[in-house]
Amino acid sequence: MLLAAPAAGLLYATLAKGPTLPENEQLGSTRHFLHELNRLGLTSAIDAGGGFQNFPENYGAVMKLAEQGLLTLRIAYHLFPQTAGQELDDLRRWIGSVRPGDGDEWLRLNGAGENLAWSPADYENFTEPRPLRPERADSELEAAVRLLLDNGWGLRLPATYGETIDANLDVFDKIAADGGFPRGVPWFFDHAETVSEAALDRIDAMGGALSIQNQMMFQGSAFVDRYGAARAADAPPIRKMLDQGLTVAAGTDATRVSSYNPWLSLEWLVRGRSIGGRILASPENRVDRDTALRMYTVAGARLTGESDVKGILKEGYYADLAVLSADFFTVPEEDISHIESLLTVVGGRVVHAAGEFEGLAPPLPGVEPSWSPVAYYGGYHHTMFPTPPSGLRQARALVDAAAESEEHRQWRVVRGFAPDNGSAASEIFDSCFVL
């Protein structure tokens, strides 16, 4: 894991220095990434924008695929002002060209964010102290929010720390006093690891929602080191959020803050442990599997205003579904993160097929550029379930062992330690002594 100190902008700026791919490779690599999400059972995603993602130029590949009917994932995206000091100019430019809800069932604008202005933002690097809020943050946030409300734009804001949420809510209160907030537009906070119960009451009163991610799965130990195990047990306070009656959606905050694999996040919601197995969340702050799944499906659809067409399997809703490699509701908790999809269908179209469904999905183009690590290692690394294998999985393990044995034999043939006719060599081979 890479940690940027004192803030994430250093990492984003470094990543932005990578080579810019030609259009055909951007299209191909985007298709492969969307298929990777399909492989993990995803049919929809909400894009939070992110640093160094300029609109419309850096959205060209996705828009081109949408034009060609080649998207395999439904995307609701937010627009994120990229340059400190010109956030209002960016927002005005976008307001003049697009509106929330523009698009179709595959690609649609969902509002502004994650950042509305750079100065109020905080970052979830728990190895560093909580960032101090600049004096200008309130006025810059107020100007951005007023502009968005005046034009009917929904918004989302990143806020890891309770102090940030309280300050942002104070700004909203000021707007509400003289101009109204939220004037019917949807809005929500992301992250909210240390949000207070009082702030949850205020969010509820203002008609807000929450979107939480599994940063604690990766940074939980650092959080404990800085703030203590007692605070980690309730970070974020998921059960209090749900008991408040708020819409609480779940996600990953990929691809920079954590893995894009949703099953890691779902396991974290249920187990409350770090990636290394450290217990973080108290039993009272964990959720059952049905609730976790609803946070990923029903609640996610509410955040995009599409709960009448997706989030559940029902007549009249989108034909989006996944057939999984294991039963999410019955596998041991530690096996949840190892689930994948065997068959993913989006809009009634097969977009991923494996195992007994192999061959049902159309083939993808080859991986480009050729130097991409994906060409050599594939996507998210598939691992065996950590619990004792079933008979079938044990048999597959033996098949893998046999394949490895054949690779070993070929290695010996190349080095002259075994004949190339497939028969066993007469000498005894010990890799500790012969290299």
N, C-alpha and C positions, 0 to 999 in steps of 0.2 A: 504494500500500500504506500502511495506517495502522499505526503502531507506538505502543503504549501504554507509557509509562514512569512508574514503574519496573516495573509489573506489569500483566497483562492485565485485572485487575478493573476498572480505570478505563474501558476500552473496553466491557466487558460492562455495566457500570452505565449507561453512556451509551446503549447500544443498548436497554436495558430501559426507557428513558424514552419510547420511541416509543409511538404510539397502540395500544391494545388493540382488536383487530378483533372485531366481533360474531361469534357462532358460525357463521353461514352463510358469512361471508367467511373465517373460519379454515378451515372445511372445504374451501372452494373453493381457497384459496391452497395448502393442503397437497396437494390433488390435483394442482395444477399443478406444485408442486415435485417430487413423486414422479414425475410424468410427465417432467419435465426430466431426472431421473436415468435413467429408462427410455430417453430419447432418446440418452443416452450409453452405453447398453447394460447398465446395472446392473439386476440382478434381486433382489439382497439387499444389506443394509447392516447394520453394527453401530453402534449409537448409543452414544456415550460419555457421554451426559448433557450436562453443560456448565453454566456459570454462569447463574443466574437461570432455570433450567428446573425448576420445582417439580413434584413428583409428588404427587397425580395431576392437579392442575388444568391444568398446561401440556401434558399428554399427552391432553387430552380430545378434540381433533380427530382424532388418530390412532386412538384407541380407538373413536370414533364411526364412522370410516370402516371399521374392522375389523368392527364390528357389522353394518354395511350391506353388507359384502362388496365394498368399493370400494378397498381397498388394492391397489396395483399393484407394490409392493415388499415383500419379506419383511424384517422388522425385528426384530433382537435388541437389546434396550435394557439399559443399565445405569442404576442410580440413584445420583445424585451429591448428597451432602449440601450444602445451599445456604448455610447460615449458619454462620460460624465461631463455635465455642463450643457449638453445639447439634448437632454431627454425630452423636453417639451417640444423642440423642433421635430424630433423623430415622431412623437405621438401625433402632432398636428399633421405631419405628412401622411401617416398611416390612416388617420381619421378621414382625411380627404380622399383616400383611394379605396378603402375596404371598410366593411362593417361586421361586427360580430354576427355569426350565423351565416355569413356569406359562404358559399361553397355548396357541397352536397354531402351525401352520407359517407363519403370516403375521405374528404379533405375539407375542413371548415375552420374558420377563425372563431376562437372562443373568448377573445378579449386580450387585455394587456397584462404583462408580467412575464417572468416572475418579478424582476425588478421593475419598479415604476420610476424610481430615481436611485442613483447609486449610493448617495450618502446615508439613507436610512437602513441599508441592507446590513445584515450580520452574517457570519459564516460559522459552520459547524466543525471547526477544527478544535477539538477539546484538549489538545496538547498545548493550546495557546489560551491566554486569558480572554475573557469576553471582550469583543471590540467595543471601544467607547463610541457613543453616538455623537457625530459632529453637531455643532450648534445649528448649522444651516439645514439639518435633516428635516425638521418639522415643516419648515416653510417650503422646501422643495417637494416633499411628499404632498403637502396640501395643494400646491399648484397643479401637480400631476393628477391627483384624484379629482379635483374640481373640473379639470378639463375633460377627464374621462366621463364623469357623471353628466356633464352638460351635453355630451354626445352619445349617451346611452351605452357606454362600453363597460362590460364587466371587468373585474380585475382580481389578481392574485398577488400576494406579497410573501416573500421569504422572511421568516422570523423564527430563528432557533430559540432565542432566549425570551423569557417572560418579560424582561425589561423592555425589549424591543416591541413586543406585542402591546404592552401598556402604553408606550409612547405613541404607537401608531393609532391605538384606540382613542387617545386624547385628541389626536388630529381629526379623527372621524367625528368625535363629539363636537369639536369646534365647527366643522362643516355642517353637521346636523342642526346646530343652533341657528344658523342664518341662511342655509340654503338647502338643507335636507340631505340626509344620508340613510340608506344608499339609493333612494329614488327608484327602487324596483330593479336595479341591476344586480346580477349575482356577483358575489365576492367571497374569497376565502384566504386563510393563512396556510402556508406550507410549513411543515416541520413541527414547531411548537413543542420542543422537548421539555421546556421548563415553564410552560404557561401556567398561570395560577387559576384557582377555582373562581376567584372574582372576575378574572378576565374571560373565563368561559361564560359566565353570566352575561357579561357585556357583549360578547360575540353573538350569543343567542338573541339578546335583545335587539341587536342591529341586523339580524337576519343573515349572519355569516355562516360559513362552513369551514371545515378543516381538511387538509390533506397531509397525512403523515407518511413517513418513509422509514426504512430500516437502517438509518445511519448508526444507531446504537449497536447494531449487530457487528459493525466494523470498528466503531470508536468507543464502544462501551467501557472497555478497560481504561482508556484515557479519561473518560468522563468520571469513572470511579476514583481514579487517582487524584483528580482535581476537585471534585465536588462531594465525593463520598458515596458509599453503597446505598445509603438511605435515599438520597435524591435519585440515584439511578433506578431504584425500584419502581419509581413512578414517572419515568422519563421516556416518552411522553405519557401523560396521564390518560391512557386510552379509555379505561373504564369510566372515568369521570366525564370524559367527552361524550361517550355514548349515553351514559345515564342522564346527561343534560338534555338529550334529545337532539343533539346536533347531527348534521350530516358529516360523517367522518369517513373519508375515502383513504385507501391505502395505495402505496406505490413504491418505487425504488429510488428515485432521484438519479437514475442512471443518465448518462454513461460515465460521468466523472466522479460523482460522490460515492457511488456504490455500483454493484453489479446490476445488469439489466434483467437478471433471472428473477421472475416474480416468485418462484417457489422458495427462494431464500427469504424473501420478505414474509411470505405466508408462514413459513416455519418460525420465524422470529416472533410474529404476532401470537402464535400458539405456545411456543416454548419459552420465550423471553430470555434467550441466551445469546451470547456473542458468537461470532463465527468460530471461536476456539472452544466453545462449550461452557463458558463462564456464565453462571446464573446472574441475570441482571434484574429482570422484572419480577416483582412480587407475584405470588399466585393470584392475588386480587386484581392485578393489572394486566393479566393475560386474557385472551379471548378464546372462545371455543371455535371450532373449525367452520361451523356454519356462519358465524359472525364474521370471521376473517374473510371468507369467500365473498360475503355480501359487501364488505368494505371494498373489495377489488372489483366487483361487478355492478351491483345496484347503486352503491354510493358513487362510484366513478361515473356512471351514466347521469346521475343527478348533477354532478359538477359541470357537465357539458350541456345540460338541458335536454338530454335525449332519453330520459327514463321512460318515455312512452313508446320507445322503439327498440331499446336494447338494455342489457343488464340481466335479463332473464330469458329462459326459453319459453316462448308463448306464441300462440297463433297471432299473426299480425306483426310480430317483432322481426328484427333482422335474423336471417338464417345463419347465425354465427355460433359455432360450437367446437369443442375439442374432445377427442377420445384420448384418455390419459393412459400412461404406462402403468399406473397403479391407482388404487382407490384412495383419493385424498382423505376421505372420512375414516378410513380404517387402518392405513399404514401407521407404523410407529412414528411418533412425532419427529424423531431424528431422521426419518426417511423422506419427509415431505420435500426437502430441498433437492432430492434426487429425482423427482417426478419430471417427466417430459410428456410431450404429446406424440401419440402415434398417428393421429389424424386430426388436422385442423381445417375447418370449413369456415369461410367468410363470404357472406352474401350468397350462400348456396354453392360456392365454388371451392373445390379442394385446393388448398394452397400448401399443404404439407402432408406427406404420407410416409410412414415408416412401418417396419415390422410386417404384419400380415396385410397392411394396406399399401405396401411398397408398390410404386409404379402408378398410383392413381393421380398424383400431382404432376403438372407439367414440369419438364426439366428447366433448370436455371442455366443462364450462360456461364461460361468459365469465370473463375475468380480473376479479376483485374484490379490493380496492377499485379503482375506475376510475382513481385517481391512481397506481396502482402502476407503477413503471418497466417492469415486465414487459409491461404492456399496450402499451407503445410500442417497446421494444427487444427483447422476447423474452428467452430465457434466455442461457446461455453463448454468447458471440459466435462464430459460425461464420466461420472464415477459410479461405482457399484453402491447399492444400498448398504449402509453400515451394519444393519441387523443381519443375523444368520441367513444365508441364501436359501431360497426354496429349491426343490428338486430341479426345476427348469433352469433357474439361475445357476445352480451348481453345475448342471450339464453344460451350459454355455461357458462357464468358467473353464471347464475341461477342454472345450473346443478352442478357447483362446490359448490355453496352455499348449495344446497340440500345435497351434499355429506358431507360437513362440519357439517350440522345439524345432519346427521346420526352418524357421529363420536362423536358429542356432546352427543347424546342420549346414545350411547354405553358407553361413559365415565361416565354418570350418573348411568347406570345399574350396572357397576362394583362397584360403591360406594354406591349402595343401594338406590339411589334417584329415581329410576324408575324401574318398573317391566321389566323382560327380554322377555315379550311376544310381545313387540313392541307397546303396548298401552301407552297412555300418562300417566304420573304420576299425582297423585292428588295434590301433594304439589307444591307450588310455589318455583322455584329454582332461587336463585340469587348468582352468583359466587362471588360477592363482600362480601357475608356474610358466605357462606358455601364453604370450600375449601377441 
